[in-house]
Amino acid sequence: MYPDPRVVDYVTRHFVPVRAHVKDNAAAFKALGDRFSAHWTPTTLIVDSTGAERHRIEGFLPTDDFLSQLMLGEAKAAFARQDYAAAERLYRDVMDRLPNTDAAAEAQYWTGVSRYRATNDASALKATAQAFVQRYADSTWAKKASVWA
Amino acid sequence: MMETEVTMANDITWGRDFDAALSSAKDKLVLLDFTAAPM
């Protein structure tokens, strides 16, 4: 996935990348692995400036899926800092740009939650439940949203 | 380039010092990659 130029470009523009290699950087691999309970490779963490983990990607993913997970992590970070307008926009980006990934279904769920948090309007949740009837109906996220219908 | 940085053939410049990266990240997020891939 990293040799893919889209991933290289996205990572370079959006993140400060740090690598802990199991052999070539073994001390850091052990220390950071203990710190974040990361004991398998590949594991990729998205960490905010407070040092808090906001998203975790475990195992290999094809390019689109990996990119969508990076985008999901950015959206989760915005949600965590309670910037719900930004979170909604970032979650929607996942759905719009990479609609055929697993992350898109999760993003649809959290788009509704972000809008609800921003507006305190429960109709956002109901609309999200209805959206799952049309899209990603077989996903776990559709089940989770079903209580809002 | 700092000694703590590694440029891969694929052009991602990976830092090696997580806490330094965190300190310099400002409004960016840190991508921490645990890997066993050939360097």
Backbone of each chain as ProteinMPNN parsed JSONL, in Angstrom:
{"seq_chain_A": "MYPDPRVVDYVTRHFVPVRAHVKDNAAAFKALGDRFSAHWTPTTLIVDSTGAERHRIEGFLPTDDFLSQLMLGEAKAAFARQDYAAAERLYRDVMDRLPNTDAAAEAQYWTGVSRYRATNDASALKATAQAFVQRYADSTWAKKASVWA", "coords_chain_A": {"N_chain_A": [[0.821, -1.205, 0.0], [1.969, 1.279, 0.718], [3.812, 1.827, -1.377], [2.059, 2.72, -3.3], [1.309, 5.523, -5.193], [-0.824, 7.216, -4.545], [-1.252, 6.764, -1.861], [1.2, 7.519, -0.806], [1.166, 10.238, -1.444], [-1.082, 11.095, 0.007], [-0.445, 10.482, 2.659], [1.831, 12.061, 2.975], [0.817, 14.646, 2.703], [-1.066, 14.844, 4.742], [-0.227, 13.858, 7.225], [2.179, 13.453, 9.928], [4.584, 11.266, 9.458], [5.727, 8.386, 11.177], [7.871, 5.673, 11.727], [8.121, 2.522, 13.219], [10.207, -0.044, 13.216], [10.305, -3.56, 13.368], [12.761, -4.869, 13.443], [14.841, -3.134, 12.513], [14.505, -0.92, 14.074], [14.315, -1.706, 16.727], [14.21, -1.143, 19.508], [12.583, 1.112, 19.726], [10.338, 0.036, 18.567], [9.587, -1.852, 20.467], [9.191, -0.241, 22.764], [7.236, 1.63, 21.929], [5.337, -0.139, 21.107], [4.597, -1.328, 23.526], [3.595, 0.925, 24.785], [1.354, 1.599, 23.272], [0.023, -0.75, 23.145], [0.456, -2.33, 20.852], [1.163, -5.02, 19.088], [1.575, -6.379, 16.785], [2.282, -6.691, 13.295], [1.36, -5.55, 10.0], [0.627, -2.662, 11.897], [-1.054, 0.325, 12.098], [-1.27, 3.45, 13.522], [-3.257, 6.287, 14.188], [-2.542, 9.219, 15.65], [-3.275, 11.906, 17.816], [-2.295, 15.356, 18.568], [-2.172, 15.427, 21.297], [-1.211, 13.044, 21.982], [-2.998, 11.028, 22.049], [-4.411, 8.05, 20.872], [-6.356, 7.871, 17.993], [-7.276, 6.318, 15.947], [-7.016, 3.0, 14.643], [-5.383, 0.789, 12.499], [-5.209, -2.449, 11.654], [-3.379, -5.025, 10.203], [-2.928, -5.897, 6.694], [-4.232, -3.856, 4.07], [-5.873, -3.311, 0.916], [-5.249, -0.587, -1.412], [-7.423, 1.398, -1.707], [-8.996, 0.784, 0.503], [-7.191, 1.177, 2.575], [-6.633, 3.917, 2.289], [-9.179, 4.926, 2.822], [-9.429, 4.271, 5.476], [-7.457, 5.898, 6.592], [-8.645, 8.365, 6.127], [-10.926, 8.079, 7.654], [-9.802, 8.009, 10.175], [-8.9, 10.64, 10.413], [-11.338, 11.949, 10.502], [-12.383, 10.871, 12.868], [-10.61, 11.98, 14.684], [-11.288, 14.686, 14.489], [-13.887, 14.536, 15.466], [-13.36, 13.724, 18.067], [-12.165, 15.994, 19.129], [-14.339, 17.5, 19.325], [-15.124, 19.008, 17.166], [-17.543, 19.119, 15.391], [-18.666, 19.897, 12.971], [-16.502, 19.812, 11.197], [-15.906, 17.109, 11.486], [-18.212, 15.908, 10.406], [-17.969, 16.733, 7.738], [-15.559, 15.457, 7.036], [-16.174, 12.756, 7.446], [-18.155, 12.518, 5.522], [-16.644, 12.895, 3.25], [-15.285, 10.454, 3.074], [-17.376, 8.734, 2.341], [-18.108, 9.887, -0.094], [-15.792, 9.842, -1.676], [-14.645, 7.301, -1.515], [-16.641, 5.173, -1.83], [-17.049, 2.437, -1.928], [-15.875, 1.043, 0.093], [-15.318, -0.602, 3.287], [-15.071, 1.282, 5.25], [-16.696, 3.324, 4.446], [-19.33, 2.718, 5.128], [-19.187, 2.843, 7.907], [-18.534, 5.506, 8.08], [-20.872, 6.677, 7.165], [-22.615, 6.208, 9.274], [-21.376, 7.729, 11.321], [-21.424, 10.232, 10.202], [-24.075, 10.962, 10.505], [-24.213, 10.989, 13.316], [-22.398, 13.017, 13.883], [-23.67, 15.217, 12.74], [-25.927, 15.302, 14.333], [-24.744, 15.868, 16.809], [-23.763, 18.384, 16.257], [-26.051, 19.874, 15.793], [-28.013, 19.131, 17.552], [-30.331, 18.014, 16.7], [-32.507, 15.521, 16.427], [-33.536, 14.447, 14.148], [-31.532, 14.078, 12.363], [-30.397, 11.665, 13.033], [-32.466, 9.899, 12.504], [-32.707, 10.249, 9.768], [-30.304, 9.193, 8.999], [-30.58, 6.507, 9.682], [-32.535, 5.864, 7.809], [-31.081, 6.276, 5.492], [-29.396, 4.12, 5.542], [-31.033, 2.093, 4.714], [-31.042, 2.402, 2.033], [-28.355, 2.254, 1.36], [-25.475, 0.427, 2.105], [-26.824, -1.511, 3.552], [-26.375, -4.054, 4.483], [-24.402, -3.888, 6.332], [-22.674, -3.871, 9.512], [-22.971, -1.406, 10.621], [-25.379, -0.518, 9.726], [-27.092, -2.045, 11.258], [-26.55, -0.955, 13.769], [-27.487, 1.631, 13.408], [-30.142, 1.187, 13.134], [-31.786, 1.476, 15.343], [-32.494, 4.069, 15.369], [-34.483, 4.517, 13.597]], "CA_chain_A": [[0.0, 0.0, 0.0], [2.768, 2.496, 0.754], [4.377, 2.217, -2.678], [1.05, 3.332, -4.148], [1.526, 6.979, -5.153], [-1.939, 7.916, -3.874], [-1.018, 6.658, -0.421], [2.362, 8.365, -0.51], [0.729, 11.634, -1.51], [-2.026, 11.377, 1.093], [0.289, 10.47, 3.933], [2.743, 13.205, 3.014], [0.068, 15.895, 2.853], [-1.987, 14.892, 5.881], [0.281, 13.291, 8.482], [3.601, 13.374, 10.24], [4.757, 9.809, 9.513], [6.799, 7.808, 12.004], [7.878, 4.226, 11.544], [8.828, 1.676, 14.187], [10.461, -1.308, 12.524], [10.506, -4.618, 14.345], [14.175, -5.229, 13.525], [15.752, -2.011, 12.302], [14.285, 0.079, 15.115], [13.694, -2.653, 17.659], [13.957, -0.538, 20.82], [11.384, 1.949, 19.582], [9.217, -0.87, 18.293], [9.17, -2.436, 21.752], [8.685, 0.794, 23.675], [5.969, 2.162, 21.416], [4.384, -1.244, 21.117], [4.075, -1.431, 24.889], [2.855, 2.161, 25.093], [0.062, 1.611, 22.577], [-0.478, -2.127, 23.045], [0.518, -2.723, 19.44], [2.105, -6.132, 19.11], [1.473, -7.105, 15.527], [2.529, -5.851, 12.129], [1.383, -4.092, 10.159], [-0.358, -1.899, 12.664], [-0.887, 1.752, 11.851], [-2.059, 4.247, 14.456], [-3.397, 7.726, 13.977], [-2.387, 9.774, 16.993], [-3.398, 13.361, 17.757], [-1.176, 16.094, 19.153], [-2.119, 15.166, 22.738], [-0.674, 11.701, 22.167], [-4.099, 10.068, 22.137], [-4.724, 7.257, 19.675], [-7.701, 8.15, 17.487], [-7.714, 5.263, 15.038], [-6.054, 1.906, 14.53], [-5.532, -0.07, 11.327], [-4.412, -3.655, 11.875], [-3.346, -5.913, 9.05], [-2.808, -5.306, 5.357], [-5.435, -3.479, 3.321], [-5.637, -2.747, -0.407], [-5.055, 0.865, -1.399], [-8.633, 2.182, -1.419], [-9.409, 0.52, 1.884], [-6.25, 1.831, 3.469], [-6.889, 5.361, 2.205], [-10.437, 5.244, 3.5], [-9.163, 4.187, 6.916], [-6.749, 7.125, 6.969], [-9.633, 9.45, 6.153], [-11.776, 7.81, 8.813], [-9.033, 8.424, 11.344], [-8.931, 12.102, 10.498], [-12.687, 12.321, 10.935], [-12.5, 10.518, 14.286], [-9.844, 12.973, 15.453], [-12.111, 15.903, 14.538], [-15.005, 14.243, 16.377], [-12.83, 13.671, 19.433], [-11.934, 17.359, 19.626], [-15.679, 18.09, 19.335], [-15.336, 19.854, 15.986], [-18.501, 18.232, 14.731], [-18.843, 20.3, 11.573], [-15.368, 19.23, 10.459], [-16.055, 15.65, 11.501], [-19.243, 15.544, 9.422], [-17.398, 16.921, 6.395], [-14.545, 14.434, 6.79], [-16.864, 11.469, 7.282], [-18.842, 12.537, 4.226], [-15.588, 12.716, 2.237], [-15.038, 9.015, 2.927], [-18.498, 8.178, 1.57], [-18.124, 10.438, -1.458], [-14.575, 9.546, -2.451], [-14.343, 5.871, -1.518], [-17.931, 4.625, -1.38], [-17.102, 0.972, -1.971], [-15.027, 0.495, 1.148], [-15.988, -0.838, 4.57], [-15.045, 2.522, 6.031], [-17.776, 4.217, 4.011], [-20.515, 2.411, 5.94], [-18.936, 3.42, 9.229], [-18.582, 6.962, 7.916], [-22.28, 7.094, 7.051], [-23.129, 6.215, 10.659], [-20.822, 8.83, 12.098], [-21.895, 11.485, 9.615], [-25.325, 11.278, 11.192], [-23.921, 11.328, 14.711], [-21.741, 14.336, 13.897], [-24.693, 16.236, 12.481], [-26.748, 15.389, 15.546], [-23.958, 16.558, 17.829], [-23.616, 19.793, 15.87], [-27.336, 20.573, 15.723], [-28.93, 18.598, 18.576], [-31.583, 17.702, 15.992], [-32.562, 14.059, 16.332], [-33.927, 14.013, 12.805], [-30.304, 13.661, 11.675], [-30.209, 10.239, 13.286], [-33.515, 9.179, 11.78], [-32.338, 10.297, 8.35], [-29.184, 8.268, 8.813], [-31.159, 5.156, 9.667], [-33.207, 5.704, 6.515], [-30.044, 6.181, 4.466], [-28.862, 2.759, 5.56], [-31.928, 1.224, 3.943], [-30.65, 2.553, 0.63], [-26.914, 2.075, 1.139], [-24.763, -0.303, 3.162], [-27.866, -2.141, 4.369], [-25.882, -5.308, 5.061], [-23.259, -3.63, 7.207], [-22.887, -3.792, 10.96], [-23.361, -0.035, 10.965], [-26.819, -0.425, 9.472], [-27.738, -2.59, 12.462], [-26.402, 0.008, 14.857], [-28.328, 2.806, 13.128], [-31.55, 0.792, 13.011], [-32.557, 1.922, 16.505], [-32.893, 5.471, 15.164], [-35.533, 4.607, 12.562]], "C_chain_A": [[0.862, 1.265, 0.0], [3.43, 2.826, -0.579], [3.35, 2.87, -3.582], [1.178, 4.857, -4.055], [0.394, 7.75, -4.492], [-1.762, 7.886, -2.369], [0.144, 7.558, -0.013], [1.938, 9.825, -0.461], [-0.16, 11.978, -0.316], [-1.312, 11.454, 2.434], [1.156, 11.716, 4.057], [1.993, 14.504, 3.283], [-0.686, 15.987, 4.182], [-1.371, 14.499, 7.221], [1.764, 13.588, 8.676], [3.9, 11.889, 10.422], [5.965, 9.38, 10.34], [6.714, 6.295, 11.866], [8.691, 3.551, 12.644], [8.976, 0.298, 13.542], [10.871, -2.382, 13.523], [11.976, -5.012, 14.498], [15.084, -3.996, 13.466], [15.615, -0.917, 13.35], [13.643, -0.629, 16.309], [13.355, -2.03, 19.006], [12.691, 0.315, 20.779], [10.159, 1.085, 19.336], [8.676, -1.449, 19.592], [8.522, -1.378, 22.655], [7.335, 1.323, 23.211], [4.897, 1.079, 21.375], [3.765, -1.438, 22.488], [3.172, -0.241, 25.221], [1.446, 2.139, 24.5], [-0.567, 0.22, 22.46], [-0.592, -2.565, 21.585], [1.588, -3.8, 19.313], [1.995, -6.992, 17.868], [1.793, -6.145, 14.401], [1.774, -6.406, 10.924], [0.264, -3.594, 11.046], [-0.05, -0.425, 12.451], [-1.828, 2.514, 12.768], [-2.115, 5.691, 13.998], [-3.5, 8.355, 15.35], [-2.491, 11.297, 16.908], [-2.295, 14.027, 18.571], [-1.104, 15.946, 20.669], [-1.496, 13.802, 23.038], [-1.741, 10.636, 22.25], [-4.301, 9.36, 20.802], [-6.161, 7.539, 19.26], [-8.212, 7.095, 16.518], [-6.599, 4.237, 14.893], [-6.391, 1.065, 13.312], [-4.616, -1.267, 11.533], [-4.508, -4.557, 10.659], [-3.276, -5.15, 7.739], [-4.175, -4.949, 4.799], [-5.04, -3.025, 1.927], [-5.716, -1.214, -0.359], [-6.318, 1.644, -1.027], [-9.078, 2.003, 0.019], [-8.483, 1.2, 2.877], [-6.466, 3.34, 3.475], [-8.158, 5.74, 2.965], [-10.272, 5.17, 5.011], [-8.391, 5.41, 7.411], [-7.73, 8.288, 7.103], [-10.559, 9.305, 7.358], [-11.071, 8.268, 10.095], [-9.012, 9.934, 11.52], [-10.293, 12.583, 10.996], [-12.878, 12.022, 12.417], [-11.76, 11.517, 15.165], [-10.63, 14.267, 15.571], [-13.278, 15.712, 15.507], [-14.522, 14.288, 17.828], [-12.544, 15.062, 19.996], [-13.214, 18.196, 19.561], [-15.863, 19.14, 18.256], [-16.271, 19.063, 15.066], [-18.758, 18.611, 13.279], [-17.721, 19.715, 10.707], [-15.493, 17.717, 10.385], [-17.082, 15.211, 10.46], [-18.687, 15.651, 8.0], [-16.394, 15.815, 6.062], [-15.164, 13.049, 6.633], [-17.549, 11.415, 5.913], [-17.841, 12.354, 3.079], [-15.309, 11.23, 1.996], [-16.12, 8.393, 2.045], [-18.461, 8.636, 0.115], [-16.942, 9.938, -2.294], [-14.287, 8.053, -2.552], [-15.565, 5.089, -1.045], [-17.98, 3.108, -1.296], [-16.186, 0.309, -0.945], [-15.844, 0.252, 2.417], [-16.078, 0.447, 5.391], [-16.204, 3.432, 5.671], [-19.045, 3.964, 4.826], [-20.367, 2.99, 7.342], [-19.044, 4.941, 9.168], [-20.024, 7.458, 7.813], [-22.928, 7.174, 8.442], [-22.675, 7.483, 11.397], [-21.118, 10.195, 11.501], [-23.178, 11.923, 10.31], [-25.102, 11.697, 12.634], [-23.308, 12.722, 14.808], [-22.751, 15.444, 13.678], [-25.585, 16.414, 13.705], [-26.016, 16.158, 16.646], [-23.872, 18.051, 17.535], [-24.919, 20.551, 16.031], [-28.283, 20.241, 16.867], [-30.31, 18.288, 17.987], [-31.62, 16.199, 15.719], [-32.999, 13.557, 14.96], [-32.7, 13.592, 11.983], [-30.056, 12.166, 11.852], [-31.239, 9.408, 12.525], [-33.181, 9.143, 10.289], [-31.193, 9.332, 8.047], [-29.675, 6.828, 8.78], [-31.837, 4.875, 8.328], [-32.186, 5.56, 5.39], [-29.465, 4.774, 4.395], [-29.785, 1.762, 4.862], [-31.509, 1.235, 2.476], [-29.205, 2.111, 0.376], [-26.284, 1.416, 2.362], [-25.728, -1.036, 4.113], [-27.375, -3.409, 5.054], [-24.738, -5.103, 6.054], [-23.663, -3.676, 8.677], [-23.407, -2.423, 11.355], [-24.838, 0.206, 10.701], [-27.584, -0.967, 10.677], [-27.686, -1.575, 13.607], [-27.317, 1.214, 14.669], [-29.813, 2.462, 13.163], [-32.404, 1.271, 14.193], [-33.037, 3.36, 16.349], [-34.097, 5.606, 14.223], [-36.878, 4.992, 13.183]], "O_chain_A": [[0.507, 2.238, -0.665], [3.598, 4.005, -0.891], [3.729, 3.523, -4.554], [1.159, 5.416, -2.958], [0.622, 8.823, -3.934], [-2.079, 8.854, -1.679], [0.077, 8.266, 0.992], [2.308, 10.558, 0.455], [-0.003, 13.035, 0.296], [-1.541, 12.363, 3.232], [1.208, 12.346, 5.114], [2.483, 15.366, 4.012], [-0.918, 17.085, 4.689], [-1.956, 14.79, 8.264], [2.49, 13.922, 7.739], [3.512, 11.305, 11.434], [7.06, 9.93, 10.219], [5.629, 5.714, 11.886], [9.808, 3.966, 12.953], [7.998, -0.425, 13.352], [11.685, -2.138, 14.414], [12.389, -5.445, 15.574], [15.99, -3.847, 14.286], [16.505, -0.08, 13.498], [12.6, -0.223, 16.822], [12.32, -2.351, 19.589], [11.847, 0.249, 21.672], [9.073, 1.373, 19.839], [7.465, -1.527, 19.795], [7.454, -1.596, 23.227], [6.403, 1.448, 24.005], [3.713, 1.345, 21.581], [2.565, -1.681, 22.61], [2.128, -0.39, 25.855], [0.483, 2.589, 25.12], [-1.566, 0.038, 21.764], [-1.615, -3.1, 21.156], [2.781, -3.515, 19.42], [2.286, -8.187, 17.897], [1.603, -4.935, 14.528], [1.567, -7.616, 10.835], [-0.879, -4.041, 10.96], [1.091, 0.01, 12.609], [-3.032, 2.258, 12.792], [-1.138, 6.238, 13.486], [-4.42, 8.067, 16.116], [-1.876, 11.915, 16.039], [-1.467, 13.354, 19.186], [-0.091, 16.297, 21.274], [-1.28, 13.449, 24.198], [-1.438, 9.468, 22.494], [-4.354, 9.991, 19.746], [-7.077, 7.456, 20.079], [-9.415, 6.98, 16.288], [-5.415, 4.553, 15.003], [-7.541, 0.674, 13.114], [-3.394, -1.123, 11.581], [-5.599, -4.817, 10.152], [-3.524, -3.946, 7.674], [-5.156, -5.656, 5.03], [-3.984, -2.416, 1.757], [-6.191, -0.635, 0.618], [-6.28, 2.471, -0.116], [-9.489, 2.96, 0.674], [-8.928, 1.734, 3.893], [-6.481, 3.968, 4.534], [-8.197, 6.753, 3.663], [-10.909, 5.927, 5.743], [-8.636, 5.9, 8.513], [-7.665, 9.079, 8.044], [-10.924, 10.291, 7.997], [-11.696, 8.847, 10.983], [-9.095, 10.442, 12.638], [-10.383, 13.504, 11.807], [-13.467, 12.824, 13.143], [-12.221, 11.861, 16.254], [-10.644, 14.887, 16.635], [-13.612, 16.615, 16.273], [-15.2, 14.828, 18.702], [-12.666, 15.284, 21.201], [-13.188, 19.416, 19.717], [-16.666, 20.059, 18.411], [-15.84, 18.432, 14.102], [-19.038, 17.746, 12.449], [-17.97, 19.191, 9.622], [-15.22, 17.113, 9.348], [-16.85, 14.255, 9.718], [-18.907, 14.772, 7.167], [-16.38, 15.298, 4.945], [-14.733, 12.262, 5.79], [-17.522, 10.388, 5.236], [-18.158, 11.733, 2.064], [-15.12, 10.802, 0.857], [-15.827, 7.628, 1.126], [-18.749, 7.859, -0.796], [-17.092, 9.648, -3.481], [-13.747, 7.589, -3.556], [-15.534, 4.432, -0.005], [-18.871, 2.554, -0.653], [-15.78, -0.842, -1.106], [-16.919, 0.824, 2.598], [-17.04, 0.664, 6.129], [-16.649, 4.227, 6.499], [-19.755, 4.908, 5.172], [-21.31, 3.557, 7.892], [-19.573, 5.578, 10.078], [-20.355, 8.531, 8.317], [-23.688, 8.096, 8.734], [-23.473, 8.198, 12.003], [-21.072, 11.205, 12.203], [-23.348, 13.092, 10.658], [-25.722, 12.643, 13.118], [-23.649, 13.506, 15.694], [-22.704, 16.482, 14.338], [-25.95, 17.533, 14.065], [-26.607, 16.996, 17.328], [-23.904, 18.877, 18.447], [-24.911, 21.735, 16.365], [-29.238, 20.974, 17.125], [-31.319, 18.3, 18.693], [-30.868, 15.68, 14.894], [-32.848, 12.376, 14.65], [-32.824, 12.835, 11.02], [-29.57, 11.491, 10.945], [-30.922, 8.352, 11.976], [-33.357, 8.117, 9.633], [-31.132, 8.736, 6.972], [-29.238, 6.031, 7.951], [-31.722, 3.777, 7.785], [-32.406, 4.805, 4.443], [-29.091, 4.298, 3.323], [-29.337, 0.687, 4.463], [-31.605, 0.228, 1.775], [-28.883, 1.643, -0.716], [-26.537, 1.809, 3.501], [-25.472, -1.156, 5.311], [-27.905, -3.795, 6.096], [-24.174, -6.076, 6.556], [-24.835, -3.539, 9.026], [-24.184, -2.29, 12.3], [-25.473, 1.027, 11.363], [-28.609, -0.408, 11.068], [-28.671, -1.374, 14.318], [-27.855, 1.754, 15.635], [-30.653, 3.36, 13.216], [-33.614, 1.449, 14.05], [-33.889, 3.818, 17.11], [-34.659, 6.692, 14.08], [-37.874, 5.116, 12.47]]}, "seq_chain_B": "MMETEVTMANDITWGRDFDAALSSAKDKLVLLDFTAAPM", "coords_chain_B": {"N_chain_B": [[18.488, 16.664, 5.795], [17.405, 15.173, 8.81], [19.178, 12.918, 10.983], [17.477, 11.182, 12.087], [15.568, 10.584, 10.31], [14.175, 8.628, 7.694], [14.29, 8.031, 4.339], [12.227, 6.404, 2.17], [12.191, 4.334, -0.777], [9.792, 4.757, -1.873], [9.195, 7.33, -1.346], [7.962, 8.32, 0.976], [8.878, 10.068, 3.796], [9.953, 8.816, 6.606], [9.835, 9.498, 9.986], [11.738, 8.635, 12.934], [11.566, 9.123, 15.561], [9.135, 9.165, 17.72], [8.079, 10.863, 19.764], [9.299, 13.268, 19.206], [8.136, 13.767, 16.766], [5.509, 14.062, 17.568], [5.688, 16.386, 19.048], [6.248, 18.217, 17.084], [4.113, 18.176, 15.461], [1.952, 19.954, 15.43], [-0.91, 21.101, 13.937], [-1.304, 18.799, 12.586], [-1.895, 15.237, 12.322], [-0.247, 12.42, 13.774], [1.09, 9.698, 12.086], [1.642, 6.587, 13.019], [3.536, 3.89, 12.299], [3.79, 0.562, 12.703], [5.93, -1.891, 11.649], [7.131, -4.724, 9.784], [8.14, -4.815, 7.377], [10.489, -5.057, 4.643], [13.207, -2.836, 4.838]], "CA_chain_B": [[17.642, 15.696, 6.476], [17.89, 14.763, 10.12], [19.599, 11.519, 11.069], [16.383, 10.351, 12.575], [14.596, 10.388, 9.248], [14.515, 7.618, 6.712], [13.527, 8.182, 3.109], [12.027, 5.149, 1.472], [12.152, 4.457, -2.229], [8.454, 5.197, -2.287], [9.133, 8.771, -1.125], [7.517, 8.755, 2.302], [9.988, 10.279, 4.719], [9.503, 8.327, 7.909], [10.604, 9.819, 11.164], [11.991, 7.489, 13.814], [11.377, 9.575, 16.94], [7.699, 9.439, 17.837], [7.776, 12.012, 20.621], [9.699, 14.467, 18.46], [7.091, 13.972, 15.764], [4.326, 14.558, 18.27], [5.95, 17.777, 19.436], [6.308, 19.078, 15.906], [2.973, 17.894, 14.586], [1.042, 21.111, 15.395], [-2.303, 20.753, 13.621], [-1.357, 17.521, 11.86], [-1.924, 14.002, 13.086], [0.921, 11.557, 13.593], [0.819, 8.349, 11.598], [2.657, 5.705, 13.608], [3.469, 2.643, 11.539], [4.561, -0.593, 13.181], [6.104, -2.685, 10.451], [8.223, -5.687, 9.627], [8.432, -4.794, 5.942], [11.896, -4.786, 4.333], [13.548, -1.396, 4.786]], "C_chain_B": [[18.253, 15.294, 7.813], [18.291, 13.286, 10.09], [18.462, 10.586, 11.461], [15.322, 10.105, 11.508], [15.093, 9.366, 8.244], [13.655, 7.845, 5.476], [13.442, 6.842, 2.404], [11.997, 5.399, -0.031], [10.8, 4.974, -2.705], [8.177, 6.649, -1.902], [8.42, 9.215, 0.155], [8.755, 8.908, 3.168], [9.504, 9.943, 6.119], [10.415, 8.847, 8.998], [10.795, 8.57, 12.001], [11.738, 7.846, 15.279], [9.921, 10.017, 17.104], [7.419, 10.704, 18.638], [8.21, 13.318, 19.97], [8.657, 14.794, 17.403], [5.847, 14.564, 16.396], [4.494, 16.037, 18.62], [5.881, 18.722, 18.248], [5.052, 18.997, 15.05], [2.038, 19.087, 14.413], [-0.379, 20.656, 15.058], [-2.417, 19.465, 12.823], [-1.482, 16.362, 12.838], [-0.652, 13.22, 12.814], [0.451, 10.177, 13.122], [1.944, 7.443, 12.076], [2.509, 4.307, 13.026], [4.387, 1.601, 12.165], [4.7, -1.563, 12.024], [7.238, -3.693, 10.585], [8.652, -5.739, 8.164], [9.913, -4.522, 5.709], [12.148, -3.293, 4.199], [14.43, -1.112, 3.566]], "O_chain_B": [[19.463, 15.1, 7.926], [17.798, 12.513, 9.27], [18.489, 9.383, 11.202], [14.295, 9.484, 11.781], [16.292, 9.263, 7.984], [12.427, 7.851, 5.563], [14.459, 6.226, 2.083], [11.805, 6.526, -0.489], [10.679, 5.548, -3.787], [7.069, 7.148, -2.101], [8.294, 10.418, 0.381], [9.577, 7.997, 3.265], [8.743, 10.694, 6.73], [11.631, 8.659, 8.942], [10.106, 7.568, 11.807], [11.7, 6.964, 16.137], [9.536, 11.106, 16.678], [6.604, 11.53, 18.226], [7.571, 14.353, 20.157], [8.336, 15.961, 17.174], [5.211, 15.454, 15.832], [3.558, 16.828, 18.5], [5.502, 19.885, 18.388], [4.946, 19.677, 14.03], [1.399, 19.225, 13.37], [-0.983, 19.903, 15.822], [-3.516, 19.079, 12.425], [-1.207, 16.501, 14.03], [-0.052, 13.347, 11.747], [-0.463, 9.582, 13.694], [3.07, 7.53, 11.586], [1.499, 3.633, 13.23], [5.609, 1.746, 12.154], [3.697, -2.015, 11.472], [8.161, -3.53, 11.383], [9.433, -6.604, 7.766], [10.536, -3.819, 6.505], [11.399, -2.58, 3.531], [14.824, 0.033, 3.342]]}, "name": "protein", "num_of_chains": 2, "seq": "MYPDPRVVDYVTRHFVPVRAHVKDNAAAFKALGDRFSAHWTPTTLIVDSTGAERHRIEGFLPTDDFLSQLMLGEAKAAFARQDYAAAERLYRDVMDRLPNTDAAAEAQYWTGVSRYRATNDASALKATAQAFVQRYADSTWAKKASVWAMMETEVTMANDITWGRDFDAALSSAKDKLVLLDFTAAPM"}
